[in-house]
């Protein structure tokens, strides 16, 4: 997945797998992109290229009742 804002490249070719049932922390210094990553995972932002999958759904393309119900869980 690649994501940029204007001319600033935020993520380039990242790949993240979070094991089901495991607690995972996203840590780093201020301004490194933690909140941006979470917004991408949550579907609030869409990547420039690549895909984001969560529990079998493609997040940026995920619209409709199944995604709404998943967000409420």
DOZA-995386 format. One line per field, with one value per atom (N, C-alpha, C): residue number from 1; residue in three letters; x, y, z; atom name. Coordinates in Angstrom, 3 decimals. Example, Ala and Ser with C-alpha at 12.3 -4.5 7.8 and 13.67 -1.06 7.14 Angstrom:
residues 2
i <- c(1:1:1:2:2:2)
aa <- c(ala:ala:ala:ser:ser:ser)
x <- c(13.190:12.300:13.200:12.850:13.670:12.900)
y <- c(-5.690:-4.500:-3.300:-2.250:-1.060:0.030)
z <- c(7.800:7.800:7.800:7.080:7.140:7.870)
at <- c(N:CA:C:N:CA:C)
end
This chain:
residues 73
i <- c(1:1:1:2:2:2:3:3:3:4:4:4:5:5:5:6:6:6:7:7:7:8:8:8:9:9:9:10:10:10:11:11:11:12:12:12:13:13:13:14:14:14:15:15:15:16:16:16:17:17:17:18:18:18:19:19:19:20:20:20:21:21:21:22:22:22:23:23:23:24:24:24:25:25:25:26:26:26:27:27:27:28:28:28:29:29:29:30:30:30:31:31:31:32:32:32:33:33:33:34:34:34:35:35:35:36:36:36:37:37:37:38:38:38:39:39:39:40:40:40:41:41:41:42:42:42:43:43:43:44:44:44:45:45:45:46:46:46:47:47:47:48:48:48:49:49:49:50:50:50:51:51:51:52:52:52:53:53:53:54:54:54:55:55:55:56:56:56:57:57:57:58:58:58:59:59:59:60:60:60:61:61:61:62:62:62:63:63:63:64:64:64:65:65:65:66:66:66:67:67:67:68:68:68:69:69:69:70:70:70:71:71:71:72:72:72:73:73:73)
aa <- c(unk:unk:unk:unk:unk:unk:unk:unk:unk:unk:unk:unk:unk:unk:unk:unk:unk:unk:unk:unk:unk:unk:unk:unk:unk:unk:unk:unk:unk:unk:unk:unk:unk:unk:unk:unk:unk:unk:unk:unk:unk:unk:unk:unk:unk:unk:unk:unk:unk:unk:unk:unk:unk:unk:unk:unk:unk:unk:unk:unk:unk:unk:unk:unk:unk:unk:unk:unk:unk:unk:unk:unk:unk:unk:unk:unk:unk:unk:unk:unk:unk:unk:unk:unk:unk:unk:unk:unk:unk:unk:unk:unk:unk:unk:unk:unk:unk:unk:unk:unk:unk:unk:unk:unk:unk:unk:unk:unk:unk:unk:unk:unk:unk:unk:unk:unk:unk:unk:unk:unk:unk:unk:unk:unk:unk:unk:unk:unk:unk:unk:unk:unk:unk:unk:unk:unk:unk:unk:unk:unk:unk:unk:unk:unk:unk:unk:unk:unk:unk:unk:unk:unk:unk:unk:unk:unk:unk:unk:unk:unk:unk:unk:unk:unk:unk:unk:unk:unk:unk:unk:unk:unk:unk:unk:unk:unk:unk:unk:unk:unk:unk:unk:unk:unk:unk:unk:unk:unk:unk:unk:unk:unk:unk:unk:unk:unk:unk:unk:unk:unk:unk:unk:unk:unk:unk:unk:unk:unk:unk:unk:unk:unk:unk:unk:unk:unk:unk:unk:unk)
x <- c(0.858:0.000:0.908:0.517:1.243:0.258:0.714:-0.143:0.716:0.214:0.922:-0.084:0.441:-0.356:0.405:-0.167:0.549:1.824:2.938:4.237:4.902:4.306:4.927:4.476:5.434:5.163:5.122:3.987:3.816:4.160:3.594:3.870:4.189:5.221:5.591:5.767:4.932:5.023:5.032:4.124:4.075:3.132:3.419:2.610:2.538:1.351:1.152:0.131:0.493:-0.433:-0.569:-1.792:-2.060:-2.745:-2.130:-2.729:-4.061:-5.037:-6.346:-6.174:-6.831:-6.820:-5.600:-4.730:-3.520:-3.646:-3.092:-3.027:-1.818:-2.034:-0.960:-0.901:0.290:0.487:1.158:0.711:1.357:2.043:3.365:4.147:5.146:5.508:6.517:6.468:7.451:7.499:6.371:6.157:5.133:5.399:4.349:4.469:4.908:5.046:5.553:4.465:3.174:2.089:1.186:1.232:0.400:-1.088:-1.504:-2.911:-3.331:-2.469:-2.765:-2.967:-2.116:-2.253:-3.596:-3.967:-5.248:-6.430:-6.309:-7.380:-7.482:-6.355:-6.371:-7.033:-6.659:-7.247:-8.745:-9.135:-10.543:-11.381:-10.758:-11.506:-11.788:-11.237:-11.433:-10.581:-9.492:-8.623:-8.467:-8.193:-7.957:-6.504:-5.856:-4.467:-4.369:-3.187:-2.934:-2.843:-2.259:-2.172:-2.180:-2.526:-2.588:-3.962:-4.055:-5.331:-5.142:-6.219:-6.242:-7.387:-7.061:-8.050:-8.172:-9.415:-9.680:-10.778:-10.471:-11.450:-12.200:-11.460:-12.043:-12.652:-12.665:-13.230:-12.132:-12.244:-11.344:-11.841:-11.126:-11.615:-11.943:-11.044:-11.411:-12.603:-12.852:-13.992:-15.182:-15.030:-16.047:-17.106:-18.246:-19.372:-20.603:-21.534:-22.766:-22.960:-23.983:-24.436:-23.427:-22.723:-21.780:-20.648:-20.205:-19.124:-19.626:-20.836:-21.425:-21.596:-22.073:-22.262:-20.919:-19.882:-18.557:-18.017:-18.258:-17.778:-18.439:-19.629:-20.347:-19.952:-19.206:-18.818:-17.823)
y <- c(-1.153:0.000:1.220:2.206:3.472:4.602:5.603:6.739:7.989:9.069:10.347:11.466:12.576:13.801:14.887:15.322:16.283:15.642:16.333:15.815:14.953:14.853:14.121:12.658:11.758:10.327:9.874:9.372:8.961:7.484:6.619:5.175:4.723:3.906:3.362:1.857:1.137:-0.325:-0.994:-0.583:-1.246:-2.436:-3.393:-4.604:-4.929:-5.013:-5.270:-6.381:-7.380:-8.455:-8.501:-8.418:-8.478:-9.809:-10.659:-11.963:-11.824:-12.615:-12.613:-13.019:-12.285:-12.610:-12.116:-11.377:-10.864:-9.360:-8.872:-7.441:-6.907:-5.868:-5.282:-3.792:-3.282:-1.861:-1.201:-0.019:0.795:1.930:1.901:2.841:3.579:4.781:5.550:6.994:7.761:9.167:9.979:11.149:12.056:12.380:12.339:12.705:11.594:10.380:9.268:8.632:8.863:8.343:7.334:7.246:6.269:6.535:7.764:8.111:7.946:8.322:8.138:6.667:5.806:4.366:3.866:4.296:3.872:4.397:5.597:6.138:5.370:4.919:4.073:2.736:2.127:0.845:0.996:2.110:2.355:2.826:3.048:3.463:4.947:5.749:7.191:7.825:7.159:7.582:6.410:6.699:5.645:5.718:4.582:4.587:5.056:5.569:5.947:4.703:3.647:2.378:1.249:0.071:-1.084:-1.232:-2.172:-2.489:-2.663:-2.439:-2.670:-3.632:-4.776:-5.816:-5.979:-6.090:-6.355:-7.393:-8.515:-9.584:-9.947:-10.013:-10.435:-9.345:-8.102:-6.995:-6.037:-5.552:-4.532:-3.195:-2.628:-1.477:-0.241:0.290:1.509:1.318:0.109:-0.155:-0.688:-0.809:-1.405:-0.349:-0.518:0.369:-0.514:-0.100:-0.866:-1.464:-2.263:-2.764:-3.685:-4.541:-5.461:-4.697:-3.620:-2.825:-1.987:-1.486:-0.719:-1.600:-2.808:-3.722:-4.101:-4.293:-4.626:-3.476:-2.234:-1.074:-0.968:-1.515:-1.436:-2.522:-3.526:-4.634:-4.210)
z <- c(0.000:0.000:0.000:-0.777:-0.845:-0.586:0.189:0.512:0.589:-0.011:0.061:0.268:0.731:0.866:0.122:-0.985:-1.822:-2.355:-2.185:-2.623:-1.560:-0.388:0.726:0.721:0.543:0.574:2.032:2.478:3.872:4.033:3.192:3.216:1.799:1.675:0.368:0.480:-0.246:-0.317:1.056:1.952:3.257:3.205:4.042:4.164:5.647:6.193:7.617:7.784:8.552:8.888:10.398:10.888:12.322:12.595:13.409:13.698:14.443:14.043:14.699:16.166:17.054:18.473:19.223:18.555:19.197:19.400:20.492:20.736:19.975:19.191:18.395:18.684:18.956:19.227:18.030:17.702:16.671:17.413:17.402:18.202:17.321:17.743:17.036:17.479:17.050:17.442:16.808:17.346:16.841:15.370:14.561:13.156:12.229:12.729:11.919:11.048:11.373:10.545:11.226:12.550:13.267:13.045:13.218:13.045:11.590:10.670:9.248:8.928:9.468:9.245:9.776:10.970:11.540:10.726:10.186:9.334:8.022:7.505:6.308:6.614:7.727:8.124:8.374:8.976:9.291:8.115:6.960:5.782:5.689:6.597:6.537:5.448:5.080:3.988:3.035:1.774:0.783:0.320:0.125:-0.338:-1.788:-2.157:-3.548:-4.421:-3.874:-4.591:-3.575:-4.032:-3.143:-2.521:-1.609:-0.974:0.524:1.254:2.693:2.961:3.528:3.823:5.328:5.792:7.200:7.279:7.860:8.070:6.785:5.684:4.421:3.566:4.039:3.267:2.833:1.594:1.082:1.630:2.568:3.338:2.495:1.665:0.927:0.003:-0.435:-1.310:-0.516:0.760:1.618:1.946:1.380:1.661:1.789:2.564:2.665:4.039:4.162:5.454:6.123:5.371:6.018:6.679:6.066:6.645:7.816:7.690:8.784:10.014:9.831:10.956:11.573:10.763:11.280:12.128:11.710:12.453:13.820:13.960:15.233:16.206:15.744:16.633:17.663)
at <- c(N:CA:C:N:CA:C:N:CA:C:N:CA:C:N:CA:C:N:CA:C:N:CA:C:N:CA:C:N:CA:C:N:CA:C:N:CA:C:N:CA:C:N:CA:C:N:CA:C:N:CA:C:N:CA:C:N:CA:C:N:CA:C:N:CA:C:N:CA:C:N:CA:C:N:CA:C:N:CA:C:N:CA:C:N:CA:C:N:CA:C:N:CA:C:N:CA:C:N:CA:C:N:CA:C:N:CA:C:N:CA:C:N:CA:C:N:CA:C:N:CA:C:N:CA:C:N:CA:C:N:CA:C:N:CA:C:N:CA:C:N:CA:C:N:CA:C:N:CA:C:N:CA:C:N:CA:C:N:CA:C:N:CA:C:N:CA:C:N:CA:C:N:CA:C:N:CA:C:N:CA:C:N:CA:C:N:CA:C:N:CA:C:N:CA:C:N:CA:C:N:CA:C:N:CA:C:N:CA:C:N:CA:C:N:CA:C:N:CA:C:N:CA:C:N:CA:C:N:CA:C:N:CA:C:N:CA:C:N:CA:C:N:CA:C:N:CA:C:N:CA:C:N:CA:C)
end
